[in-house]
């Protein structure tokens, strides 16, 4: 093969090599362009998202459910402190503002039959407390025949009852609510409450109208014995007088008598909403 033939072959192959190089550069250019467009699109979407959809540092979501019931409590928390709370139910959603600034500590369910159907109805108690020892019980009631969701709260504090190692037997579906303090009785100078005091205990049940105080004689017979034993060593004259009045009320309820006005006034349940 002479030089003329070699030159001719090289000259003939040149367009093919150029075409291949053009295709390579073209494909790379297209890939780079696609990546650039994708990055720009993501940046634009993030820029125009509402700020509430972008979690702040330290914010976490916690969902609490009851197995077998279509109800969910959603807590937005920052370092364990509730910053927002929503209750989601088939009847709609409701923001619960009463527990903002508190920490979730426990939840308990109480099952009973309130409606005329055979389905179990739910009473759900969730407890929250702040750094000062002051808290809130969130009560959620759910009935099934004519579906309704009842939402209520009660104040909560640690009392001397929390140190008493005793078990009280209650009927199914009954919650014991330890109120923050003793009812304010006549001839008693102050209302005793908190960790250094015993307090009134209420029996709570779900009714067709929501969670309510329903006195149960069998329970107050036990509470009467327990209170009588616990206050024997009380040295404060005024506090002992308040305990004796409270003991007398326990005995009245144990005999099936209606609660006194002081007992009712001491029961601070706040009804927030009813969803249906």
C-alpha angles and dihedrals in degrees: 000000000000129000092258092058093047092051090049093051092048090048091050093050095049097083090050092054091046091052092052092049090048091053092050094049091045093053092047091049090051092050093049091047091051092050091048092051091047093052091047091050093051091048091051093049093049091047094055098041113114109260091237090067093058108077114231121229111284095012115131135175123227124188122199119193139178112227112244096016127094095231131109135181113208118200125192106203137185114198089339095309118119112241097168136010131192130181112209119199138156087259092058140278129292130191114228109207099171094084101049111128093027136104124239112239110165149344133208133186127214118195124202141142111255101153127062092252128088095248120109116248121216135231110184124189121192121184128211132177139182132219091271092060093252116128150164134233111215110208120199120183124191125189122190112200095062097013112234133159117210120198124194141150137210130190117257133200136161111259137175088272088074089067096049111101097213135124121216118201112223133178118263113281094025123126124197111223115197105204120214095251153001116283114262104256131189114267091023111112098209143011111255116217145147135046094330095055142061115234142197116284120212129199109226125196135170112254131180086267096049136266111346145165106266112177112223115196094206091057096045091052087062093043091051092056091045094050093045090054095044099052099050093099097046110129100184109096096206094044091049089052090053091049092050090052090049090048090052089054091050088054092049092052090046088059092051097255120145118264120264125248092255090055093051094047090050091056102090104183112157115203108215104180148328118223122198 
